[in-house]
Amino acid sequence: MSDAVITVENLSKRYTIRHKRNGDDGLRHAIHNLATAPLRWLRNQRSAIRNQQSALLQTTSDVRHPTSDLSTLTRDHGPPTTDHRPLTSDLRPPSSEDFWALEDVSFEVRPGEVVGIIGRNGAGKSTLLKILSRITEPTAGRVRIGGRVASLLEVGTGFHPELTGRENIFVNGAILGMTRQEIKAKFDEIVDFAEVEKFLDTPVKYYSSGMYVRLAFAVAAHLEPEILIIDEVLAVGDVVFQKKCIGKMQSVAESGRTVLFVSHNMQTVTALTDRAILLQSGRVVSMGASAEVVAQYLGAQVSGDGLYEHTAGGIHPEITRVQLHISGPGNVQQFGKPMTVDIEITTPEPIPNAAVSFQVLTSSHQPVLHVLNLDQEVPMLRSPGVHRLSCTFPKLRLYPGHYHLTFYFGASEPRRVFQAPNQICPFEVAVLDEARDFYWYPNNALYVEDVEWTVKALGVSAGVAA
C-alpha cells in the first residue's frame, strides 16, 4: 500500500462556458426576453396543440393508406416538435461549451515533500489546488488526502470579513481541528509573524490586501497542518515578507510536513521545492526534479532556438551563423555557469583591421553587456574562406530574465560596416541550483558582479560589554 499523503488519480474538472449569441444585446436583450416570455409560452402551447392535431390527422391518414416501409414514415415526418425557431438559428454559435480545466491528472506526494506546481496562466494550477483543498468538486477521478490541510489560495479565502483578526485565528484553528488551548499556544507567534498586532481587534474587512495575506499565511503556517497548500497569493506581500514566508515554508518542510506551492517565480520554486509538476492546458506534461522541470518550462517560453543562420551571397563578407552553447536544457542559461557564443564568418577576401562585436540586451532592448574583438587584439579573417570565432563567458552572471543578441561586423581604418544582425538568439537566464536563489526577484538588477567581502573587527565600542 502506498504511503503517499496525497494521491491524485485520473482527476478531471469540467466547467461550462456560456457565450452570448450573435444578435444578443446584453441587458436590453435580457429585459426583452423577460417581458416576452409569457407570449412565447402561449405561442408554444398553441403550436403544440396544432402539432398534436396534425399528428393525429396524419396517423388517421396512414391507417387508411398504410405504407409498406415504417422507417420512411419516421424519416419523413419525425416526432412532433414545438421548436419553431427560424431555420437560420442553427447557424448561430452554441450558447455554451465545455471547458476542461483539468484532464486525467495523476500524481502522488509523500510526507515531508515540498512540491512545486508550475505552468502558464490557465494551465489548471489553481483549479487543482481548489480540488485538493475541498473547495471545488472534481468532475471525474479521485483524490485521497491523509492529514489536515491548511490552504492559502487567494485573498479572502478562509476568513470571515465581519470577524476580527483575533476571532478569525481561533475560527481557522477550530476548522483545522485544534483545541482552544492549542491555538492559544501558537497565538503570540502568529501575531508576531503577521505584524498586525495593532489591528488584531479590527474586523478583517478593513484590512489591506497585504495585511490580510500576512495574517492568513501566519495562521496557515503556524497551526501545524500536515499539508500546507500555498498559491501565488504571496505575490501580494512585499519582498521582505515574501522572503519571510519562504523561510517559514522551509522550516515547515524540515519539520516533516508536506507543502504544495504554486508560483510564477521560478527561482523561488527551485529554491523551495524538491519536485515540480508542470501543467499545460489541464494536463501533466512533466514531473521530476524541480531544476529540470523549471528549465523545461522556461525553455518553452523562449521563442527561437539560440541559432541564427544566413546564406552567404559570396560577394561581401557576412556572418553566416551564430549559435549559443548554454549550460541548461532548452534555451535556459544557468546563472554563474559557462556560456559560449560561436560565430561563423564567410569572406571572399582578407579583411585587415576586422572588428566583430555583440551586445546582450534585455527583453525591453536595454543593453547589458558589450563584447568586442579587434584584429589587432586577436587576429581574425586574414584569409578568404569560412572562419569560426568563439567567445566564452566562464561565469555568466546576468540577472534572471529574457535576453537576446545584437551583432556588429565591420572594419576600421578605413571604417566599413558589413553586417549588423539584430535581435537574434534569444535565451533565458535562471537561477536553478544556487543555495540562495529565493533572494532573486525580477527587476532587482541587470548584472551581478562577483566580489570578495572582508570583515575585520575594530575593537569594542564604549558602553558595549565585551
N, C-alpha and C positions, 0 to 999 in steps of 0.2 A: 504493500500500500504506500502511496506517495506521502512524503512528509511535507508537502508544499502547504504554505499558509494561504496562498491564493491560487486557485485553479480555474482557468477560463477555458471552456470547451465549446468550439463552434459558435461563438457568440455573434449574433446579428441584431441590428436595430434598424427599423424602417420608420420613416416619417412620411406623411402625406403633405405634399406641397400643392397649395392651391394657386391657380392662375386667374387673372382677370381675362375674360373672353374679349375678343375684338368687338367693339361696339359697346361694351360696358363702360359706364361713365361714373364710377366711384359712388359718392353719396347720392347724387341725383338718380342714378340707376337703381340704387337700393331703395330709395323712397318710392320711386315709380313701381318697383316690384311689389312693395308692401301695399301700396294703395290699390293696385290692380289685382291682387291675389284673389279676392272674392269673385271677381268677374271671371278670372281664369278657371277657378274651381267650378263655377256654374257652367261655363262652356264645356269643360271636360266631362261633366256629368251628362250634359245633353249629347255630346259626341258619343259617350259610352252607350247611352240608350239607343242612339241611331245605329251604332255598330252592332249591338246585340240584335236589333230588329233585322238589319241586313244579313247578319249571320243566320238568323232563323229562317228568313226567306230563302237564302242560298241553300240551306240544309233541306228545306222542303222541295226546292227545285232538284236537288241532287237525288232525293228519294224517288221523284217522278222519273228522272232521267239518269239512272246510275251510270257511273263511269267504270271502265274496266281497270283503271290504274289509280288506286287511292293516293299514291305518292304525288301524282300530278295535281290532285285537288289540294293537297297540303302545300305543295310548292307554289301553286298559282295564287292561293288566297292567304295562306298562313293564318296564324291565330289572330283573333280580334285585338285591336290596339286602340288606345286612347291618346297616343302621341301624335299630335297634329302640328309639330314644329315644321317650319319650312324646310324643303329639301336642302337648301344651302347651309343649314345648321350643321350638317355632317362634315362640312369643310372647315368648320371653326375648330381652333385648337382645344384640347381637352381642358376642363376646368381644374383638374388636379392630376398629380402623378406621384408615383412612389419614389422616394429617395432613400437609399440605403447608406446611413451614416457609418455603419459597421457591417462587415460581411465575413462570416466564418473566421473569426479571430480566436486563436487558441494560444495559451502560454501558461507557464507556472512560475510562481515566485516563492522562494524558500524563506524560512525565518531568518531575519537578520540581513537580508539582501536589500540593497538600495538600487532601484531600477528606474532609469530614465525613460520617458515616453516622448518621442520627438516626431516631427512631421510639419508640413506646411499648414497654414490656416485651412480649416475644413477637412483635415485628414481623418478626424474622428477621435482625437485625443480627449477632448472634454466630455464627449458622449460616453467614452469608455470609463472615465473616472466617475461620472454620474451613476452609471450602472453599478460599478464596484462600491459606490457609497450608498446604494439602495435609494437613490433619488429618482431614478428612471428605471422602468421595467424593460428588459430585453424583448425583442420580437421572437427570437429563437436562440437556442443554445443554453448553456448552464454556467453558473458561477458558484464556486464554493469558497467561502472565506472562513478561516479559523482564527477568530480573535476579534477584539473590539477595534472599531475603525473610527479614527478622527479625520475629518476631511476639511480642507480649506480650498474651496473651488472658485468662489467669486465673492466680491464684496457684498455682504448681506447674508451669506449663507450661514444658517445655524444660530443667528442672534435674533431675539425679538426686539424690534425697534423701540417699543414703549418701555422696556425694562432698562434699568441702569446697567452700567458695566459690571458692577458687583453682582447684581442679580443674574446677569447672563453667564457669569463664570460658574455660579452654582447650578444653574439650569443645564448648561452644557456638561458639567461633571456628572449630574444625575442621569442625563441621557446616555453617557458612557458607562453607566452602571457603578459609579463611585459613590461611596457614602459621604455624608456631610463632613465627617472628620477627615477623610482622605483629601477632600477638596480644600479644607482649611489648612492642611499641612502644606499644600502647594500654593496657597493663595498669595502669600507675600512674594514668592518667587515669580509668579505670573505677572503681578502688578509691576514689579521691578523691571522685568524683561520688556513689558509693553510700554513702559514710560507714560502711563496715563493716570497716575495717582490723583492728580488734581481734578480729574473728570470722572472719577470712579463712581460717583453717585449721581451722574448725569445720564439721562436716557441716551442710548447709543444712536438714536435717530439724529441727534445733534452732533455726532462725531464727524470729523472729516474722514475721507476715504483712507488716508494714511493712518489715523488713529484707530479706525475700525480694523484695518488689516493687522496692525501691531497687536491689538488685543486678541483678535481671532487666532492669529498664529500662536501667540503665547499660550492661550487656552489649549489649542490642539496639540502643541508640542510638549506641554508640561503635565498634562493629566494622564500620562503614561498609557496611551493606547498601544495595542500590539501592532497596529498598522496605521501609518500616517500617510495621508494622501494629500499632496500639495499641487495645485495648478499654478498657472502663470500669474496668479493674483499677487505674488510677491513683487512683481514689477511695479506695483502701485507705490511701494515704500521707497524711501531714499536709499542711496548707495550704502551708507553706513548701516542702515537697518537690514538691508539685503545680506550684507556680509555677516551680520549678527545672526540672522536666520539660518544661513548656510552652516555656520559653525554649530548652531543648535541641532540642525538636522544630522550633522556628522556625529555629534555626541549621542543622538537618538539611535543612529545606526550602530554605533560602537557598543551600545548597551544591549544589542541583540534584537532590537525591534526592526520592523520592516518599513521601508519608505518607498512610495511611488511618487515620482517627481516629474512634472511637465514643465518645460521651459524652452524659450527660443534662444536662450543664451547658451551656446554650445560649450563654451569654456566652463561654465558652471556645471553643465551636465557631465562632462568628462572628469571634472574635479570631484564631484559628489558621488557619482553612481558607479557601480561595478559593471552592470549590464545596461544595455539600452535596447528599446524596441522602436523600430521605425515604421510608422503608419503612413500609408498613401492611399487616398480615396477609400478609406474604411478598411483596408486590408493590411496585414503584416507583411512587409516586403523584406525586412531584415531584422535579425535578432542576434545579439552576441556582445562581445566586449565593447564597452562604451566608445573608446577611441576609434575603433574600426567602423562602428555603425555611424558615428558622428561624421567621420571622414567621408563615408559613402553619401551621407545626406548633403554635406557641404559641397562635395564634388558635383552632385546632380544640380545644384543651384547655379553653378558657373556655366554660362553658355560658351561653347568653344572647347578645344581640346589641348590648349597650350602649344599649338603648332601653327606656324604661318608658312605658306608656300607660294612661290611666284615663279612663273615660267619666264626664263631669260629670253630677251629678244635677240641677243648676240651682237648688238650694235654698241650698247653702253654698259658700263659696269653696273651691276644690280645685286641687291640682296635677294637671293632666291629661296632661302629657307631660314627660319628661326624656330628653335624648339627649346621648350623649358624642360629641364630634368629636375623634378621636385621630390621632396622627401616622403610625401604621403601618397596614398591611393587617390585616384581621380585627379582632380586639379587642386588638391589641398596641400599646401606647403606648411609643415610644422614649424612653429616659431623656434628660432635658435638652431635650426638644422641646416645642412648644406643645400644650396640650390645652384644649378649651373644653367647658363644660357648659351646654347650653341648657335652660331651664326655662319651661314654659308654665303659666300660672295662669289659671283661669276663675273670675270672681267676679261675682255678681249685684248687688253693691253696692260702693261705695268702702270701702277699708279704711285708716283712719288708723292711723299707728304700726305698719305691717306689718313683719314680721320673717321672713326666709327664710334658712335655713342648712342646710348639709350637712356630714357627716363622710366622710372617706375611711378605710376600715377594711381591715385585712389579712384573709386567708382565715380566720384564727383569731379574727376580730372585735375585734382590738385597734385602737383609734382612732389614726390617724397625723396627720391634718390636720383642722382645723375652719375652715370658711369661713362668714362671717356678713355679711348685708346688712340694715341697718335703714333704714326710710323716711327718717329724718332725715339719713342719710348719702347715699343715692342714692334719690330719690323713686320710688315704685312703687305700683301698684294704687290710684291716687287717683280712678279712674273705673270704672264697671261694664264688663265685657267680658273679652276674652282679652288677656293681656299676656305678652310674652316677656322673660325675664331671661337674660342671658348672662354667665357667669363664665369668664374666660380665665386659665390659668396660662401665662405667657410661656415658662418653662422648668420643666417638672415634674421634680423631682429625687427622686422616690420611689425607694427601693432596689428592684432587680428582685424581682418576686413577683406574687402574685394579690391583687386588691383589689376592693372594691365600695363603693357609696354608701348612706348613710342620711340621710334628709331630715327637717327640721322646718319647719313652716309655721304661723305664728300671728301674734299682735299683742300689743303691750304697751300698758299704760295705757288702758283696762283689759286685763289679761292674758287672752288667749284662745288656744287651740290648735285649729287647723282640721284638720291632717293631719300624719302622720309616716310616709311610705313608707320601708320598712326593707329593707336588703339588696337593692338594685336595681343595675342597670347594671354587671355585673361586667366587669373588664378586667385585662389583664396588662401589667406594665412589664418591659421588657427593654433591655439594652444591646447594640445591634446594630452600631453604627458608631463606637464610641469607640476611640481608639488603645490605651487601657489596659484593655479590657474583660476580659482574663484575670485581673485583680486582683479581680474581683467574685465573691464567693462567697455562697451562700444564708445568711440569718440573721445576716449581719455587722452590719446596721443596719436602720433603718426609713426614714430620710431622709438625704440627703446635702446639706449646705449649701454654697453657692457662696461661697468665701472668697478672700482675697488674701494671698499669702505675701510677706514681705520678708526679705531676707538682708543682713546687714551685718557686714563684717569688723571685729573689735575689736582687731586687732593680733596680734603674735607672742608666745606664751607663753614663759616662761622654760624653757630646756632644749630648745626646738624650733628647729631651724635654719631660717633664712629661705629 
